[in-house]
Amino acid sequence: MHNQLVSDHVKRVPWLLIFGLFALLAALIGVMQGPVHVSAQDVLRALLHPHSDRTNTIIVTAIREPRVLCAGLVGAALSVSGVIVQAVFKNPMADPGIIGVSAGGAMGAVIALALSLAVLQPLWLPAAAFLGAGVAVVIVYTLATKSGRTSLIGVLLAGMVVSSMLDAGVSLILSFSNNDQMRSIVFWLMGSFNGDGWTQVRIVIVPVVFGIAVAFTLTRELDLLQLGEENAHSSGVRVEFTKRLMLALVALMTGASVAVSGTIAFVGLIVPHMVRSLVGPSHRLVLPGSALLGAGLLIVADTVGRSLISNFEINVGIITSFLGGPFFLYLLMRTKLL
């Protein structure tokens, strides 16, 4: 029986290679596509010999390359966060926004935009978003923790309440904003990588890479938690510490993502399900597979958004919502909740 499980596990490993190749191909196409098409040969020339063609070098290295990197990092972060919250809550409908981090980030960014802080210093926007996400998560953790134990149901309920209140705060700020501020706020809330450069890459890369790296060391704990907290505890897992650490990783990665991209829905819901259907339930495969597929899918969504209509960009958050809505309904019907 053990040999059969190992054999089945090995047979599913090539999917990781496929996901990786997909992410690389998506990144290449993402750098090539745009208002000005750049061939694959010109992309390589701009990367290897930046002084050969100044125009292509600027397009590739200063505009599209950091944007593609941001999309890939955010896609990987949201997907891995989705894997974690679905395992911790044992709920296939769970999403990274469930602990209030997305709403907190949105609130922080909206305050920065309403006060025109981003006009004075561009770093104010991601800093405010990250701070807002952190404050929201601390509030949710505090409300859900009693006598040293963090209740997952408490996190879920507190996250819903805090998110609802923060959403109301965003709406209140919108109602007092002028037209220019309202336009900036709404555009940010729809999720976009437009204007993201190397500054945004530097903001997001450390929290996301660190969060994913730590998550990779916890695949055994994730597998055991899905069997129940008592089984996990009897197998030597420090359940309370592990739950808090995992939710903190989700807050870190999602907060960093919201800080550079705005709110992007459904990625953390869709990707883990797609990966599990192909590689099985083992988190040794699900985590890296979700990181790679999530990165590739969000790069593709961003590329489609800025290439579908000439001289017009569709926000990536709109595209993921169009894809995620029907997928969520499918999950509801499959689980017989509808």
C-alpha positions in Angstrom: 0.0 0.0 0.0 2.8 2.4 0.9 4.7 1.6 -2.3 1.5 2.3 -4.3 1.1 5.7 -2.6 4.7 6.6 -3.3 4.4 5.5 -6.9 1.2 7.6 -7.4 3.0 10.6 -5.7 5.9 10.3 -8.2 3.6 10.1 -11.2 2.1 13.4 -10.2 5.4 15.2 -9.8 5.7 16.0 -13.6 2.7 18.4 -13.1 5.0 20.7 -11.2 7.3 20.9 -14.3 4.3 21.7 -16.4 3.2 24.4 -14.0 6.7 25.8 -14.0 6.9 25.9 -17.8 3.5 27.5 -18.0 4.7 30.3 -15.6 7.8 30.9 -17.6 5.9 31.0 -20.9 3.3 33.3 -19.4 6.1 35.6 -18.2 7.7 35.7 -21.6 4.4 36.5 -23.3 3.7 39.1 -20.7 6.9 40.9 -21.5 6.3 40.6 -25.2 2.7 41.8 -25.3 1.5 45.3 -24.9 0.7 48.5 -26.9 4.1 48.0 -28.5 4.8 44.3 -29.4 8.4 43.1 -28.7 9.5 39.8 -30.2 11.0 37.1 -28.1 14.4 37.7 -29.8 14.2 41.4 -28.9 13.3 40.6 -25.3 16.3 38.3 -24.9 18.5 41.0 -26.6 17.2 43.7 -24.2 17.9 41.5 -21.2 21.4 40.3 -22.3 22.6 43.3 -24.2 20.7 46.3 -22.8 22.6 48.9 -24.8 21.8 47.4 -28.2 18.3 49.0 -28.5 17.5 51.7 -25.9 13.7 51.8 -26.8 13.2 48.0 -26.4 15.4 48.0 -23.3 13.3 50.6 -21.6 10.0 48.8 -22.5 11.3 45.4 -21.4 13.4 46.2 -18.3 11.8 49.3 -16.9 8.1 48.7 -17.7 7.1 45.2 -18.4 9.6 43.1 -16.5 8.8 44.5 -13.1 5.1 44.4 -13.9 5.3 40.7 -14.8 7.4 40.0 -11.7 4.8 41.7 -9.5 2.0 39.8 -11.1 3.8 36.5 -10.7 4.7 37.2 -7.0 1.2 38.3 -6.1 -0.3 35.3 -7.9 2.0 32.9 -6.1 1.3 34.6 -2.7 -2.5 34.6 -3.1 -2.5 31.0 -4.3 -0.3 29.7 -1.4 -2.4 31.7 1.0 -5.5 30.0 -0.3 -4.0 26.6 0.2 -3.1 27.4 3.8 -6.5 28.9 4.8 -8.4 26.0 3.1 -6.3 23.5 5.0 -6.4 25.3 8.4 -10.1 25.9 8.2 -10.8 22.6 6.5 -13.1 24.5 4.2 -12.8 24.4 0.4 -14.5 27.8 0.1 -12.0 29.6 2.2 -10.1 32.5 0.7 -7.1 34.7 1.9 -9.5 37.6 2.5 -11.3 35.5 5.2 -9.1 36.9 8.0 -9.8 40.5 7.1 -6.4 41.3 5.6 -7.7 42.3 2.2 -10.3 44.7 3.7 -7.6 46.1 6.1 -5.2 46.7 3.2 -8.0 48.4 1.1 -8.9 50.7 4.0 -5.3 51.8 4.5 -4.8 52.4 0.8 -8.1 54.3 0.5 -7.1 56.6 3.4 -3.8 57.3 1.7 -5.5 58.1 -1.6 -8.2 60.2 0.0 -5.6 62.3 1.8 -3.5 62.5 -1.4 -0.5 61.1 0.4 0.4 59.0 -2.7 0.8 62.2 -4.6 3.4 63.5 -2.2 5.3 60.2 -2.0 4.4 57.1 -4.0 5.5 54.7 -1.2 2.8 56.0 1.0 0.2 53.9 -0.8 1.8 50.5 -0.3 2.9 51.4 3.2 -0.6 52.4 4.2 -2.1 49.3 2.6 0.4 47.0 4.4 -0.2 48.8 7.7 -4.0 48.6 7.3 -3.7 44.9 6.6 -1.6 44.3 9.6 -3.9 46.2 12.0 -6.9 44.4 10.7 -5.3 41.0 11.3 -4.1 41.9 14.8 -7.7 42.9 15.6 -9.1 39.7 14.2 -6.5 37.6 16.1 -7.2 39.5 19.4 -11.0 39.0 19.1 -10.6 35.3 18.3 -8.0 34.4 21.0 -9.3 33.5 24.5 -7.1 32.0 27.3 -4.2 31.5 24.9 -6.3 29.5 22.3 -7.2 30.8 18.9 -10.6 29.6 17.7 -10.8 29.1 14.0 -14.5 29.7 14.0 -13.7 32.9 16.0 -11.2 34.0 13.3 -13.8 33.3 10.6 -16.5 35.3 12.4 -14.2 38.1 13.5 -12.8 38.3 10.0 -16.3 38.7 8.5 -17.3 41.4 11.0 -14.1 43.4 10.7 -14.2 43.1 6.9 -17.8 44.3 6.8 -17.0 47.3 9.0 -13.9 48.2 7.0 -15.9 47.9 3.7 -18.4 50.3 5.2 -15.5 52.7 6.2 -14.3 52.6 2.6 -17.7 53.4 1.3 -18.0 56.3 3.8 -14.6 57.7 2.6 -15.7 57.4 -1.1 -18.9 59.4 -0.3 -16.8 62.3 0.9 -14.2 62.1 -1.9 -13.9 64.4 -4.9 -14.1 63.0 -8.4 -10.3 62.6 -8.9 -9.9 60.9 -5.5 -12.9 58.7 -6.1 -11.6 57.6 -9.5 -8.2 56.7 -8.0 -9.8 54.8 -5.1 -12.2 52.8 -7.4 -9.3 52.0 -9.8 -7.2 50.7 -7.0 -10.0 48.7 -5.5 -10.5 46.9 -8.8 -6.9 45.5 -8.6 -4.2 46.4 -11.1 -0.5 46.2 -11.8 -0.6 49.4 -13.9 2.4 51.6 -13.0 4.1 48.9 -10.9 7.9 49.1 -11.2 11.0 47.9 -9.4 10.0 49.8 -6.3 6.8 47.6 -6.0 8.9 44.5 -6.7 11.2 45.3 -3.8 8.2 45.9 -1.6 6.5 42.6 -2.3 9.4 40.1 -3.0 10.8 39.7 0.5 7.5 39.1 2.4 6.2 36.8 -0.4 9.4 34.7 -0.8 9.8 34.4 2.9 6.2 33.4 3.5 6.2 30.8 0.8 9.6 29.4 1.9 8.3 29.0 5.5 5.0 27.5 4.2 7.0 24.8 2.3 8.5 23.7 5.6 5.0 23.1 7.1 3.5 20.7 4.5 3.4 17.9 7.0 1.6 20.0 9.5 -0.9 21.1 6.8 -1.6 17.5 5.9 -2.2 16.6 9.6 -4.4 19.6 10.3 -6.7 18.5 7.6 -7.3 15.3 9.6 -8.4 17.2 12.6 -6.7 19.1 15.4 -6.7 16.1 17.8 -5.0 13.8 15.3 -2.5 16.6 14.5 -1.8 17.0 18.3 -1.3 13.3 18.8 1.2 13.3 15.9 3.3 15.8 17.6 2.1 19.0 16.0 2.0 22.1 18.2 -1.5 23.0 17.0 -2.0 26.5 18.5 1.5 27.7 17.5 1.1 26.2 14.0 -2.3 27.8 13.4 -1.1 31.2 14.4 2.1 30.9 12.4 0.1 29.8 9.3 -2.4 32.6 9.6 0.4 35.1 10.2 2.0 33.9 6.9 -1.3 34.4 5.1 -1.5 37.9 6.6 2.1 38.7 5.6 1.8 37.5 2.0 -1.7 38.8 1.3 -0.9 42.2 3.0 2.2 42.6 0.7 0.1 41.6 -2.3 -2.7 44.0 -1.6 -0.1 46.8 -1.0 1.2 46.6 -4.6 -1.8 45.4 -6.6 -5.0 46.4 -4.8 -7.7 43.8 -4.1 -7.7 40.8 -6.5 -10.4 38.3 -5.8 -10.7 34.5 -6.3 -7.1 33.6 -7.2 -6.6 32.0 -3.7 -9.9 30.1 -4.3 -9.5 28.9 -7.8 -5.8 27.8 -8.0 -5.6 25.4 -5.1 -8.7 23.5 -6.4 -7.2 23.2 -9.9 -3.9 22.0 -8.5 -5.4 19.4 -6.1 -7.5 18.0 -9.0 -4.2 17.3 -10.8 -1.6 16.4 -8.2 -3.8 15.1 -5.3 -4.2 16.3 -1.7 -0.5 16.1 -0.5 0.7 19.6 0.3 4.2 18.7 -0.7 2.9 18.9 -4.3 -0.1 21.3 -3.8 2.0 24.2 -2.3 4.7 24.4 -5.0 2.1 23.6 -7.7 -0.2 26.4 -6.5 2.7 28.9 -6.3 3.7 28.2 -10.0 0.2 27.9 -11.4 -1.0 31.0 -9.5 1.9 33.0 -10.8 1.3 32.0 -14.4 -2.4 32.5 -14.2 -2.2 36.0 -12.8 0.4 37.0 -15.3 -1.9 35.7 -18.1 -4.8 37.6 -16.7 -2.8 40.8 -16.5 -1.5 40.4 -20.0 -5.0 39.7 -21.4 -6.3 42.8 -19.6 -3.8 45.1 -21.2 -3.8 43.5 -24.6 -7.5 42.6 -25.3 -8.6 46.1 -26.4 -6.3 48.5 -28.2 -5.4 51.6 -26.1 -7.5 50.4 -23.2 -6.7 48.3 -20.1 -9.1 46.1 -18.2 -8.1 45.8 -14.5 -6.8 42.4 -13.6 -9.2 42.2 -10.7 -12.1 42.4 -13.1 -10.8 39.5 -15.1 -10.2 37.3 -12.1 -13.7 38.1 -10.8 -15.2 37.1 -14.2 -13.3 33.8 -13.9 -13.8 33.3 -10.2 -17.5 33.9 -10.0 -18.6 30.9 -12.2 -16.0 28.7 -10.5 -17.3 29.6 -7.1 -20.8 28.7 -8.2 -19.5 25.4 -9.5 -18.0 24.6 -6.2 -21.2 25.5 -4.4 -23.2 23.2 -6.6 -20.6 20.4 -6.4 -20.7 20.5 -2.6 -24.5 20.6 -2.7 -24.8 24.0 -1.0 -27.0 25.2 -3.8 
